[in-house]
Amino acid sequence: MSKFHLAFKVKDIESTYQFYHSILQCKVGRQTEHWIDFDFFGHQLSAHVSSDIPALDYCGKVDGVQVPIPHFGCLLDGETFAAVRKNLEAHKIDFIVAPQVRYQGEVGEQQTMFVLDFSNNPIEFKHYTREEEIF
C-alpha cells in the first residue's frame, strides 16, 4: 500500500502535539522547533508553524451537508473509527460535522465526522461500510 505525505500549517508545536499525539494518539516522528511529523494512521503528516493560516471556506456540499474545503483526513476501519470518535468525545472536541452515516443503504455508505485541530485545520474521518465502494 502506498502512503501519503501532507505538509500543512499550524499555529504552534505544543498545541499540535497535544491534538495529534495526546488526543488522536498518533506517534511522533522527527521534529524541530518549527515542524513536527506524525504517523497519521500509517501516513506521514508534517505540521509546520506559520503565522498565516487561511480562513475556513465551507464551499463543499456533500449529501446536503456543508463541509470545509480544503480538508484532509483518513479512511479508517470500523474499530479505529469508533476509537477515534471516543477519544474526540472524551477530550470534548467539538464536531463541525457530527458523526453520521452518509448515503445510508446506497453505494458508498459511510460513517463520517469532521473536527478542527487546534490550529483550525479541518479533518475528516471516514469508515466505508463496504471498502470496495470507496471509489
TIRO-400465 format. One line per 10 residues: number of its first residue (from 1); for each residue z, x, y of N, C-alpha, C. Coordinates in steps of 0.05 Angstrom, whole numbers, plus 32768, in hexadecimal, padded with zeros to 4 digits. Example, Ala and Ser with C-alpha at 12.3 -4.5 7.8 and 13.67 -1.06 7.14 Angstrom:
1) 809C 8108 7F8E 809C 80F6 7FA6 809C 8108 7FBE  808E 8101 7FD3 808F 8111 7FEB 809D 8102 8001
This chain:
1) 8000 8011 7FE8 8000 8000 8000 8000 8012 8019  7FEF 800B 802C 7FEF 8019 8046 8007 8010 8056  800F 8022 8068 8025 801C 807A 801B 801E 8096  8027 800E 80A8 801F 800F 80C4 8033 801F 80D4  802A 8028 80EB 803B 8036 80FF 8037 8027 8119  804D 8020 8126 804C 8013 8140 805E 8022 8153  8053 802B 816A 8063 8036 817F 8065 8021 8195  807D 801C 819F 8081 8007 81B2 8097 800F 81C6  8099 8000 81DC 80AC 8006 81F2 80C7 7FF9 81EE  80DC 8007 81F4 80F7 7FFC 81F5 8106 8006 820E
11) 811B 7FF8 8215 812A 8000 822D 813C 8017 8229  8148 801B 8211 8159 8031 820B 815C 8035 81ED  8166 804C 81E6 816A 8053 81C9 8182 8044 81BE  8198 8042 81CC 81B0 8037 81C2 81AD 801A 81B9  81A2 8008 81CA 819F 7FEC 81C2 8189 7FE9 81AD  8175 7FFB 81AD 8160 7FFA 8199 816C 8001 817E  817C 8016 817D 818A 801D 8164 819B 8006 815A  81AA 7FFA 816C 81BB 7FE3 8164 81AB 7FCD 8158  8194 7FC5 8164 8185 7FAF 815A 8177 7FB6 813F  8168 7FCC 813F 8158 7FD1 8127 8168 7FDD 810F
21) 817C 7FED 8116 818C 7FF8 8100 81A4 7FE6 80F9  81B4 7FDF 810C 81CD 7FD1 8106 81C8 7FB4 80FE  81B4 7FA7 810B 81AF 7F8A 8105 819A 7F87 80F0  8183 7F93 80F4 816D 7F90 80E0 8171 7FA3 80C8  8183 7FB6 80CA 8189 7FC9 80B4 8171 7FDB 80AD  8161 7FE2 80C1 814B 7FF5 80BD 8157 8012 80BE  814D 8022 80AB 8156 803E 80AA 814A 804C 80C3  815A 805F 80CD 8152 806F 80E4 8144 8088 80DA  812D 808F 80E7 811F 80A7 80E1 8125 80BC 80F7  8110 80CA 80FF 8113 80DE 8114 8119 80D1 812F
31) 8126 80E0 8140 812C 80D6 815B 8131 80EC 816F  812C 80E6 8188 8134 80F7 819E 8142 80E6 81B2  8147 80F0 81CA 8153 80DF 81DE 8140 80CB 81EA  8126 80CE 81E4 8111 80BD 81F0 8103 80AA 81DC  8106 80AF 81C2 80FA 809E 81AE 810A 809E 8194  8106 808A 8183 8113 8088 8169 8101 8079 8156  8100 8084 813D 80EF 8078 8128 8101 8067 8115  80F6 8052 810B 8103 8041 80F7 80F1 803B 80E0  80FD 8038 80C8 80EF 802E 80B1 80F1 8010 80B2  80DC 8003 80BC 80DC 7FE6 80C1 80CF 7FD9 80A8
41) 80E0 7FD5 8094 80D8 7FC7 807B 80C0 7FD6 806F  80C2 7FF1 806F 80AE 8001 8062 8098 800B 8075  809A 8005 808F 8087 800D 80A3 8095 801D 80B9  8086 802C 80C8 8092 803E 80DC 8090 8032 80F8  80A7 802D 8104 80A8 8025 8120 80B2 803D 8130  80A5 8042 8147 80AE 8057 8159 80B3 804A 8174  80CD 8049 817B 80D6 803C 8193 80D8 8051 81A9  80CA 804E 81BF 80C9 8061 81D5 80D5 8055 81EE  80E8 8064 81FA 80F5 805A 8213 80E1 8058 8229  80E1 8042 8238 80D0 803D 824F 80DE 802C 8263
51) 80D7 8030 827C 80E2 801E 8291 80CE 8009 8298  80B7 8007 828A 80A2 7FF4 8290 809C 7FE3 8277  80AE 7FD0 8272 80AA 7FBE 825B 809D 7FA4 8265  8086 7F9D 825A 8078 7F86 8265 8086 7F6B 8260  8081 7F58 8271 808C 7F3D 826F 807F 7F2F 8257  808E 7F1C 824C 8083 7F0D 8235 806E 7EF9 823E  805B 7EF4 822C 8045 7EE1 8231 8044 7ECE 8219  804C 7EB6 821C 804B 7EA3 8206 8030 7E95 8205  801B 7EA4 8203 8000 7E99 8203 7FF6 7E91 81E8  8004 7E99 81D3 7FFB 7E92 81B8 8005 7E76 81B0
61) 7FF5 7E67 81A2 7FFE 7E4D 8198 7FF6 7E4C 817A  800B 7E4B 8169 8007 7E4B 814C 8015 7E33 8141  8005 7E22 8134 8010 7E0A 8127 8021 7DFA 813B  8018 7DF9 8154 8025 7DE9 8169 803D 7DF7 8176  8042 7E10 816F 8059 7E1F 817B 804F 7E36 818C  8059 7E37 81A5 8052 7E4E 81B7 8060 7E67 81AD  8050 7E7C 81AA 805B 7E96 81A1 8053 7EAC 81B5  8064 7EC0 81B8 805E 7ED6 81CB 8048 7EE8 81BF  8036 7EF0 81D1 8020 7F03 81CA 8021 7F19 81DF  8022 7F32 81D7 8022 7F3C 81BB 803E 7F3A 81AF
71) 803F 7F3C 8195 8057 7F3E 8186 8051 7F4E 816D  8066 7F58 8160 8062 7F65 8146 8076 7F5A 8133  8073 7F60 811A 8086 7F56 8106 8080 7F61 80EB  808A 7F53 80D7 8087 7F5C 80BC 8086 7F44 80A9  8076 7F47 8094 8074 7F34 807E 8089 7F3C 8069  809B 7F2A 8063 80B1 7F30 8051 80B1 7F1E 8038  80BD 7F28 8023 80C1 7F16 800C 80D7 7F02 8013  80D9 7EED 8003 80EC 7ED8 8009 8109 7EE1 800C  8112 7EF3 7FFA 812D 7EFD 7FFA 8133 7F0D 8014  8120 7F1E 801B 8124 7F2F 8033 8123 7F1D 804C
81) 8111 7F0A 804D 810F 7EF7 8064 812B 7EE9 8068  8136 7EDF 8052 8150 7ED2 8053 8166 7EE5 805D  8165 7EFE 8054 8179 7F12 805C 8177 7F19 8079  815E 7F1C 8083 815A 7F22 809F 8164 7F0A 80B0  815D 7EF2 80A8 8166 7EDB 80B7 8185 7EDA 80B8  8191 7EDF 80A2 81AF 7EDF 80A0 81BA 7EF4 80B3  81AF 7F0C 80B3 81B9 7F21 80C5 81B5 7F1A 80E3  819E 7F0E 80E9 8199 7F06 8105 81AE 7EF1 810D  81B2 7EDD 80FC 81C5 7EC8 8102 81E1 7ED2 8104  81E9 7EE5 80F2 8204 7EF0 80F2 8209 7EFF 810C
91) 81F5 7F0B 8118 81F8 7F1A 8131 81F2 7F09 8149  81EE 7EEF 8145 81EA 7EDC 815A 81D1 7EE3 816B  81BC 7EEC 815E 81A3 7EF1 816B 8194 7ED7 816F  818C 7ED1 8187 817E 7EB8 818D 8161 7EB9 8182  8158 7EA4 8176 813D 7EA2 816D 812C 7E97 8183  8115 7EA4 8189 8103 7E98 819D 80F0 7E84 818F  80ED 7E87 8176 80E1 7E72 8164 80F4 7E71 814C  8101 7E5A 814A 8115 7E57 8134 8108 7E59 8119  8117 7E62 8105 810C 7E63 80EA 8101 7E48 80E2  80E9 7E48 80D8 80DB 7E2F 80D1 80C5 7E35 80BC
101) 80BB 7E1F 80B0 80A4 7E21 809E 808C 7E18 80AD  8077 7E28 80AD 805D 7E22 80B9 804A 7E1A 80A3  8038 7E08 80A9 8023 7E00 8097 802D 7DF6 807C  8043 7DE7 807D 8050 7DDD 8065 803C 7DCD 8054  803B 7DD5 803B 8029 7DC8 8028 800C 7DCF 802B  8005 7DE2 803D 7FEA 7DEA 8042 7FE6 7E07 803A  7FCC 7E0F 803B 7FC6 7E2C 8036 7FD4 7E3C 804C  7FE1 7E51 8045 7FEE 7E62 8059 800B 7E5A 805F  8016 7E48 804F 8032 7E40 8054 8044 7E58 8056  8055 7E58 806A 8065 7E70 8070 807F 7E68 807E
111) 8094 7E78 807A 80AB 7E77 808A 80A7 7E8B 80A1  80B0 7E84 80B9 80AD 7E96 80CF 80C5 7E94 80E2  80CA 7EA9 80F1 80DF 7EA8 8106 80D9 7EBF 8119  80DF 7EBB 8132 80DB 7ECF 8147 80F5 7ED4 8155  80FA 7EED 815C 8110 7EF6 816C 8107 7F0A 8180  8117 7F10 8194 8113 7F26 81A6 8126 7F3C 81A0  811C 7F55 81A0 812F 7F6B 819E 813D 7F6F 81B8  814E 7F82 81BB 815E 7F85 81D3 814E 7F91 81EB  8134 7F97 81E6 8122 7F9F 81FC 810E 7F89 8202  8112 7F72 81F7 8101 7F5B 81FC 80E6 7F5C 81ED
121) 80E5 7F6C 81D7 80CD 7F6C 81C7 80CE 7F56 81B2  80B9 7F44 81B2 80B9 7F2E 819E 80B2 7F38 8182  80C1 7F2F 816F 80BD 7F37 8153 80BB 7F1E 8142  80A7 7F1D 8130 80A5 7F06 811E 80AA 7F10 8101  80B8 7F01 80F2 80BC 7F05 80D6 80B0 7EEE 80C7  80A1 7EF4 80B2 8093 7EDF 80A2 8098 7EE3 8085  8097 7ECD 8076 8097 7ECD 8059 8083 7EB8 8051  806E 7EC1 8042 805A 7EAE 8038 8063 7EA3 801D  8060 7E89 801A 8066 7E7C 8001 8055 7E87 7FEA  803B 7E8B 7FF0 8029 7E96 7FDD 801C 7EAE 7FE9
131) 8024 7EC6 7FE0 801B 7EDF 7FEC 7FFC 7EE1 7FED  7FEE 7ED6 7FDA 7FD1 7ED7 7FDA 7FC4 7EC8 7FF1  7FD4 7EB9 8000 7FC9 7EAA 8017 7FCF 7EB7 8032  7FD8 7ED0 8031 7FDE 7EDE 804B 7FC5 7EDE 805D  7FAE 7EE4 8052 7F97 7EE6 8063 7F85 7ECD 8061
